[in-house]
Amino acid sequence: MITYFIALVFIYILKFLTTPLLLLPDATLPSGIDDAINNLGGFLSIVNGFVPLTTLLAILGLVLAFEGSYLIFRVIKFILSRT
């Protein structure tokens, strides 16, 4: 029961912190970048039959996310050990 209320408190804190972001206007990419991403998707679909590039890119993204979170952990640990 207490876990439910703790979760609610965290949810309300996150909603309070993200409310100013909702007041900002929507962001749009310039048309050149949008066209480049669409063209890249077409090229990847051709090569994807031979080499599974989408899977490799997904694995690369997961590895980078893990390494980034480990780096943040080490930086926080370093900062806390200095104080």
Secondary structure, 3 states (H helix, E strand, C coil): CHHHHHHHHHHHHHHHHHHHHHCCCCCCCCHHHHHHHHHHHHHHHHHCCCCCHHHHHHHHHHHHHHHHHHHHHHHHHHHHHHC
